[in-house]
C-alpha cells in the first residue's frame, strides 16, 4: 500500500502553503504529494490568493523536495495541448530526478473555463483519448526517431519527441466512475486506475469494470495500480476533528457518512485495512484546508505508522 497527500489549492492556497504540505509529507514518510488542476473554486466566493498553476507548482516542488512523488489528480485535457503537456511533464520529471506522475482527465468545471477564456467543448472524452495517445506516444518514441499523429482533434508531424523523461515510463493515472469508456482508456494507456471517491460497496463493481476492460484489450489487470481518493478529517478526538470539519462548513456528524475517512489512527487504519482487502493499493488522503499543516503532521506521526504496507 502507498499513501499520498492530495490537496485542492483552488480552495485558497499559495505556493508556500503547498510547499509546506509537500515538505511535511515527505519528512513524515508519505509516498506522494498530488494536487488538483483547477483555476476556480466551484460555485462559491473565491479566496485569496487565487489559483496556482499545477505544473508550475510541481516544477517548483521538484526542486524543493528530494524523495516524494509529485503529480496531478487530475489535469484537464482542455487546459493544454498534448504536445506541450508532454514537454512540461518530461521537464518536471527531469527537474525532480524521475519522481513525476501524470493524472489526466476530461475536465468538468465549465465555470472555470468561462472565467479564464478556455474553450470547453461538449464532447471531451475523444480529446482525452487522443491526448493519451499523443503524450504516451511522444514519451515512448525512441531517441533519434520521430513521432507523427493524425487524429480528429490533434495533428503532429515529424515531432522529434523531445525531451525524454528521466523515467523509462512516467506513471499515467486515469480514473472516474464510468462503467465502460473510462476503464477502457485506463486499460489501454494508464499505469494506475483511480476510482475517485467511492463508497465501500461500490469498489468491487468498479474494479470489476476495469478488469473486464483489461480482458477486452488483452491486458493483465495486475499490471495496473488500483487507487482511490477520499476526503480526510483526522484527529485524536471529535473535538479536534470538529475544528477541521467546521473549517469546511460541516459538522463531525455530517462527515461521518461512511464515505469520508474520519477518526483517529485506529479508526482510519481499520478503514484502510478494508480498502486493502478489496484490492486498493494506493490511498490519496484529500486534505481541504491548506493552512492546516498540523493535519499532515498528525496523519504522518499518529496514523501512517498504523497503516498496512
C-alpha positions as CSV (number, residue, x, y, z in Angstrom):
1,X,0.0,0.0,0.0
2,X,1.1,3.5,-0.7
3,X,-0.2,6.7,0.9
4,X,-0.3,10.2,-0.7
5,X,-1.4,13.7,0.4
6,X,-3.8,15.2,-2.1
7,X,-4.8,18.9,-2.0
8,X,-7.2,21.2,-3.8
9,X,-5.3,24.6,-4.0
10,X,-8.2,26.3,-5.8
11,X,-9.9,26.4,-2.4
12,X,-7.4,29.0,-1.3
13,X,-3.6,28.3,-1.1
14,X,-0.4,29.9,-2.1
15,X,2.7,28.1,-3.5
16,X,4.1,28.5,0.0
17,X,1.2,26.6,1.5
18,X,1.6,23.8,-0.9
19,X,5.4,23.7,-0.3
20,X,4.8,23.4,3.5
21,X,2.4,20.4,2.9
22,X,4.7,18.7,0.4
23,X,7.9,19.0,2.6
24,X,6.0,17.9,5.7
25,X,4.5,14.9,3.9
26,X,8.0,14.0,2.6
27,X,9.6,14.3,6.1
28,X,6.9,12.1,7.7
29,X,7.1,9.3,5.1
30,X,4.2,9.8,2.7
31,X,4.8,8.3,-0.7
32,X,3.4,11.2,-2.8
33,X,2.1,14.8,-2.9
34,X,-0.6,15.3,-5.5
35,X,-2.7,18.4,-6.3
36,X,-5.8,19.1,-8.4
37,X,-5.5,21.1,-11.6
38,X,-8.2,23.8,-11.4
39,X,-8.3,27.6,-11.8
40,X,-11.5,28.3,-9.9
41,X,-13.3,27.3,-6.6
42,X,-16.6,25.8,-7.8
43,X,-19.8,27.7,-7.1
44,X,-18.6,29.8,-4.1
45,X,-16.8,33.1,-3.3
46,X,-13.2,32.9,-4.4
47,X,-10.5,33.0,-1.8
48,X,-7.1,34.8,-1.9
49,X,-4.5,34.4,-3.3
50,X,-6.4,32.9,-6.2
51,X,-5.4,29.9,-8.4
52,X,-1.9,28.5,-8.8
53,X,-1.0,26.6,-12.0
54,X,-0.5,22.8,-11.3
55,X,2.6,22.2,-13.4
56,X,4.3,25.5,-12.4
57,X,3.7,24.4,-8.8
58,X,5.1,20.9,-9.4
59,X,8.2,22.3,-11.1
60,X,8.9,24.4,-8.0
61,X,8.3,21.4,-5.7
62,X,10.5,19.2,-7.8
63,X,13.5,21.4,-6.8
64,X,12.4,21.8,-3.2
65,X,11.8,18.1,-2.3
66,X,14.0,15.1,-2.8
67,X,12.1,11.8,-2.4
68,X,8.3,12.2,-2.5
69,X,6.5,11.6,-5.8
70,X,4.7,14.5,-7.4
71,X,1.7,14.7,-9.7
72,X,-1.8,15.8,-10.7
73,X,-5.1,14.3,-9.8
74,X,-6.0,15.2,-12.4
75,X,-5.0,17.6,-15.2
76,X,-7.8,18.5,-17.7
77,X,-7.3,17.9,-21.4
78,X,-8.9,21.3,-22.0
79,X,-6.0,23.2,-20.4
80,X,-3.0,22.3,-22.5
81,X,-2.2,21.0,-26.0
82,X,-0.9,17.4,-25.6
83,X,2.4,18.2,-27.3
84,X,3.1,21.0,-24.8
85,X,1.9,18.9,-21.9
86,X,4.3,16.1,-22.8
87,X,7.2,18.6,-22.8
88,X,6.1,20.2,-19.5
89,X,5.8,16.8,-17.7
90,X,9.0,15.4,-19.1
91,X,10.8,18.6,-18.0
92,X,9.4,18.4,-14.5
93,X,10.4,14.7,-14.4
94,X,14.0,15.8,-15.1
95,X,13.8,18.5,-12.5
96,X,12.7,16.0,-9.9
97,X,15.1,13.3,-11.0
98,X,12.3,11.0,-12.1
99,X,9.5,11.5,-9.5
100,X,6.6,12.7,-11.6
101,X,3.2,11.2,-12.3
102,X,0.5,12.5,-14.7
103,X,-3.1,12.2,-13.9
104,X,-5.2,13.1,-16.9
105,X,-8.9,13.6,-17.3
106,X,-11.6,15.1,-19.5
107,X,-12.3,18.1,-17.3
108,X,-15.7,19.1,-15.9
109,X,-16.0,22.6,-14.5
110,X,-17.4,24.8,-17.2
111,X,-17.4,27.9,-14.9
112,X,-13.6,28.0,-14.7
113,X,-13.3,27.8,-18.4
114,X,-15.6,30.8,-18.9
115,X,-13.7,32.7,-16.2
116,X,-10.3,32.3,-17.9
117,X,-11.4,32.2,-21.6
118,X,-10.6,28.5,-22.0
119,X,-12.7,26.6,-24.6
120,X,-14.9,24.0,-23.1
121,X,-16.1,21.5,-25.8
122,X,-19.1,19.4,-25.0
123,X,-17.5,16.1,-26.1
124,X,-14.3,15.8,-24.2
125,X,-13.7,12.0,-24.0
126,X,-12.4,12.0,-27.6
127,X,-9.9,14.7,-26.6
128,X,-8.8,12.6,-23.6
129,X,-8.3,9.5,-25.8
130,X,-6.2,11.5,-28.3
131,X,-4.2,13.3,-25.7
132,X,-3.3,10.0,-24.0
133,X,-2.2,8.6,-27.4
134,X,-0.1,11.7,-28.1
135,X,1.5,12.2,-24.7
136,X,2.4,8.5,-24.2
137,X,3.5,8.2,-27.9
138,X,5.8,11.1,-27.6
139,X,7.5,9.7,-24.5
140,X,7.8,6.2,-25.9
141,X,9.3,7.2,-29.2
142,X,13.0,6.1,-29.3
143,X,15.6,8.8,-29.3
144,X,16.5,9.7,-32.8
145,X,13.1,8.7,-34.2
146,X,10.2,11.0,-34.9
147,X,6.5,10.8,-33.9
148,X,3.5,11.7,-36.1
149,X,-0.1,11.5,-35.2
150,X,-3.3,12.2,-37.3
151,X,-6.4,12.4,-35.1
152,X,-9.7,14.2,-35.3
153,X,-8.5,16.9,-32.8
154,X,-4.7,16.9,-33.0
155,X,-2.2,16.5,-35.7
156,X,1.6,16.2,-35.1
157,X,4.0,15.9,-38.0
158,X,7.6,14.5,-37.6
159,X,7.9,15.6,-34.0
160,X,11.4,14.9,-32.6
161,X,9.5,13.7,-29.4
162,X,11.8,15.6,-27.1
163,X,12.7,16.0,-24.3
164,X,12.7,12.5,-23.0
165,X,11.6,11.8,-19.4
166,X,14.0,10.5,-16.8
167,X,11.7,7.6,-16.0
168,X,11.5,4.9,-18.6
169,X,7.7,5.2,-18.2
170,X,6.1,8.1,-16.5
171,X,3.1,6.7,-14.5
172,X,-0.2,7.8,-16.0
173,X,-3.3,7.9,-13.9
174,X,-6.8,7.6,-15.4
175,X,-9.9,7.4,-13.3
176,X,-13.6,8.0,-12.8
177,X,-16.9,6.3,-12.2
178,X,-17.8,5.5,-15.7
179,X,-18.6,1.8,-16.3
180,X,-17.0,1.2,-19.7
181,X,-15.2,4.0,-21.5
182,X,-13.0,5.3,-18.7
183,X,-11.9,1.8,-17.7
184,X,-11.1,1.1,-21.3
185,X,-8.9,4.2,-21.6
186,X,-7.2,3.1,-18.3
187,X,-6.6,-0.4,-19.7
188,X,-5.1,1.0,-22.8
189,X,-2.9,3.8,-21.5
190,X,-2.7,4.0,-17.7
191,X,-0.4,2.6,-15.1
192,X,-3.0,3.4,-12.4
193,X,-6.7,3.4,-12.3
194,X,-8.2,5.8,-9.7
195,X,-11.8,5.1,-8.5
196,X,-12.4,8.6,-7.3
197,X,-14.4,8.8,-4.1
198,X,-16.3,5.5,-3.9
199,X,-18.4,4.1,-1.1
200,X,-17.0,0.7,0.1
201,X,-19.8,-1.2,-1.6
202,X,-19.1,0.4,-4.9
203,X,-15.4,-0.7,-5.1
204,X,-15.9,-4.3,-6.2
205,X,-18.1,-3.3,-9.2
206,X,-15.7,-0.5,-10.3
207,X,-12.7,-2.8,-10.1
208,X,-14.7,-5.4,-12.0
209,X,-15.4,-2.9,-14.8
210,X,-11.6,-2.3,-15.0
211,X,-10.8,-6.0,-15.1
212,X,-13.4,-6.5,-17.8
213,X,-11.8,-3.7,-19.8
214,X,-8.4,-5.2,-19.5
215,X,-9.7,-8.5,-20.7
216,X,-11.2,-6.8,-23.8
217,X,-7.9,-5.2,-24.7
218,X,-5.7,-8.1,-23.8
219,X,-4.0,-6.6,-20.7
220,X,-3.2,-8.2,-17.4
221,X,-5.1,-6.1,-14.8
222,X,-2.4,-6.9,-12.3
223,X,-0.1,-4.5,-14.2
224,X,-2.3,-1.6,-13.1
225,X,-2.3,0.0,-9.6
226,X,-5.8,0.4,-8.1
227,X,-6.3,3.6,-6.1
228,X,-8.9,5.9,-4.5
229,X,-9.1,9.4,-3.1
230,X,-11.1,10.3,0.0
231,X,-11.7,13.5,1.9
232,X,-10.0,13.0,5.3
233,X,-10.6,14.5,8.7
234,X,-8.1,13.1,11.3
235,X,-7.6,13.9,14.9
236,X,-7.3,12.3,18.3
237,X,-10.9,13.0,19.3
238,X,-14.1,14.5,18.0
239,X,-13.2,18.0,19.4
240,X,-10.1,18.1,17.3
241,X,-11.8,16.6,14.2
242,X,-14.7,19.1,14.7
243,X,-12.4,22.1,14.4
244,X,-11.3,20.7,11.0
245,X,-14.8,19.9,9.7
246,X,-16.0,23.4,10.8
247,X,-13.4,25.0,8.6
248,X,-15.2,23.3,5.7
249,X,-18.7,24.4,7.0
250,X,-19.6,20.9,8.2
251,X,-20.2,19.1,11.4
252,X,-18.5,15.8,12.6
253,X,-21.8,14.0,12.2
254,X,-22.1,15.2,8.6
255,X,-18.7,13.9,7.6
256,X,-19.3,10.6,9.4
257,X,-21.2,9.5,6.3
258,X,-19.5,6.2,5.6
259,X,-17.7,7.8,2.7
260,X,-15.1,10.2,4.2
261,X,-12.1,9.0,6.1
262,X,-12.5,10.3,9.6
263,X,-11.2,9.5,13.0
264,X,-8.0,8.8,15.0
265,X,-5.2,6.4,14.0
266,X,-7.0,3.2,14.9
267,X,-10.3,4.2,13.2
268,X,-8.5,5.2,10.0
269,X,-6.3,2.1,10.0
270,X,-9.5,0.0,10.2
271,X,-10.9,1.7,7.1
272,X,-7.7,1.4,5.2
273,X,-7.4,-2.3,6.0
274,X,-10.8,-2.7,4.4
275,X,-9.7,-0.9,1.3
276,X,-6.7,-3.2,1.1
277,X,-8.9,-6.3,1.4
278,X,-10.9,-5.0,-1.5
279,X,-7.8,-4.6,-3.7
280,X,-6.9,-1.0,-3.3
281,X,-3.1,-0.4,-3.5
282,X,-2.8,3.4,-3.1
283,X,-4.9,5.9,-1.0
284,X,-4.9,9.6,-1.5
285,X,-5.9,11.5,1.7
286,X,-7.6,14.6,0.4
287,X,-6.9,17.5,2.9
288,X,-9.0,20.5,2.2
289,X,-7.5,23.2,4.5
290,X,-4.1,24.0,3.1
291,X,-3.3,26.3,6.1
292,X,-3.6,23.3,8.5
293,X,-0.1,21.8,8.3
294,X,-0.8,20.2,11.7
295,X,-3.3,17.9,9.9
296,X,-0.4,16.5,7.8
297,X,1.7,16.2,11.0
298,X,-1.0,14.2,12.8
299,X,-1.6,11.9,9.9
300,X,2.1,11.3,9.4
301,X,3.0,10.8,13.1
302,X,-0.1,9.1,14.5
303,X,-1.9,7.5,11.6
304,X,0.7,6.5,8.9
305,X,2.6,4.1,11.2
306,X,-0.6,2.1,11.9
307,X,-1.5,1.6,8.2
308,X,-0.8,-1.6,6.2
309,X,2.1,-1.6,3.8
